[in-house]
């Protein structure tokens, strides 16, 4: 089963949204993401561990709350990368 199919079945999501989720998870999570995601989860009173976070990211296990935090964190990183790139382009032009 492909990862997109796992997201579709595990989180009851349409395939185009699952594709976007995979793109975010694969391309926009920084090194050390599990500690940062755990801190966000702790702030929201969600009990988890870095291992659970990595398992959810790799689709070994399914936890909607952790998956949502992962996607939010990846989307924020994507936005920050775009802002940084835009600022760099502005400086260089």
N, C-alpha and C positions, 0 to 999 in steps of 0.2 A: 504494500500500500504506500503510495507516495505521501509526502508530508502534507501536501495540499488536501489530499483526501482525508488524512488524519484530522486536520483542522476542521474540514467540512463535517465529518461525522462526530468528532469529539466535542466540538463547540457549536454544532448546529448552525453553520455559517454558509453563505453562498460562496461559490468558488472564486468569484472575482475579489471578494473581500479576503478570502483565505490566501489568495495570491499576494495581495498587498501586505498582509500580515507576515508572510514568509519573507517578502522583500525587506520589510522593516527589521525582522529578527536577524536575517542573514547579513544585512549591510549596515545597520545603524546602532548596533549594541557595541559599546566600547569594551576594551579589555578591562576585566574586573567588574563587569556589570552586575554580577550576582550580589556582591556586597552592597552596591548602591540600591538595587531593587529590594534587598532585604531591609535596608534602612527605611525605604518608602513603605514597605509592608508593615514594619514595626510601628511607624508613625500612624498607620491606619488600624492598629491593633489586630493585624493579621499574623498569626503564628506560622512561621515558615523557616526554612534553612537554605543556605546557598545550594546544597545538593538538590533539594526539591525544586528550587528555581531553575537550576540547570536541566533537570529532568523535564520540567514543563516546557522550557525553551526548545529542547531537543525532541519534544513530543513523545517522551517515554511514559510520562504520566500527564494527567489533565487536571487542572485547577483553574477555574474561570477567573477567580480574583487575581491570582498570580499572573496568569496569561494577560489579563487586562493591564496590570502594572507594567509588564514587559513591553507591551505594545505602546502604552503611553510614554514610557521612558525612551523607547526607540524612536518614536515620532518626535519627541522633544529633541533628541540628538540630531535627527535629520534636519529639523528646523534650524537648530543652532549651526550646523554645518553649512546650510544654505546662507544664513546671515553672515557667517565668517567669510565664505567665499565671495559673497557680494561686496562685503567691506574690503576685502583684499583686491578685488577687481576695481573697485572705486579708487583705491589708493594707487594702483598701478596705472590707471588711465589718466 
